[in-house]
Amino acid sequence: MYRMRGLGGWLAAVGLLVLASSYAGSAQRVAKARIAPLPASQWLAGDAEILGALGRGDQTIDVFKTCLQHRTLCRAWMPFTRYVLGDDNSLTRRDREILILRASWNCNADYDWAHHVPAATRAGLSEADILRVSKGADAAGWNQAETLLLRAADELHKDHFVTDATWNGLKAANYSDQQLVDVIFTVGQYTMVSMFLNSAGVQLEPGFTGLPR
């Protein structure tokens, strides 16, 4: 180790650590799929049934076509995916998309972010709102409940635990026990999916843009 003295040396050391950290983060992502999406021409009887409405033949997005490379797991996972994305989820669509975008941001998951920006727009988030998700709970412009949702997503990511302050704040904002469970499982779903996307190397389809950088 080189010895650096004074403020200049300390700042240089901090700069090297930040640079090393950024390289470490980028090194975890791959530029080519490790597991290839399964083309619709190679689907077996029953594959379309596994994906349900999310299966659109050649137009199926690559996360689901990649999932089909492990049909047994995909068959078990898809009902939960449909629950999180569907009307049975007790959260509003706006709340749900805020949580999904924040989980995608925390996990550095370009693919999930890209595919949920249109969904977030349909749920009523403005372009400024979507960008603000990347800045987190302390960014100006969120209402109290949205601030708490973003804080819950961050706490779950960092410590796998929602603090009393955040939990009680959401309860005071009239979130039911069922909604709080859905907060946890929605963040958990997209944390897990981000692990899959990032590790399997699922690539963005043409026309999609990843995380704001």
Buried (B, 14 or more C-beta within 10 A) or exposed (E): EEEEEEEEEEEEEEEEEEEEEEEEEEEEBEEEEEBBBBEBEEBEEEBBEBBEEBBEEEEBBBBBBBBBEBBEEBBEBBEEBBBBBEEEBBBEBBBBBBBBBBBBBBBBBBBBBBBBBEBBBEBEBEEEBBEBBBBBBEBEEBEEBBBBBBBBBBBBBEEEEBEEEBBEBBBEBEBEEEBBEBBBBBBBBBBBBBEBBBEBBBBBBEEBEBBEE
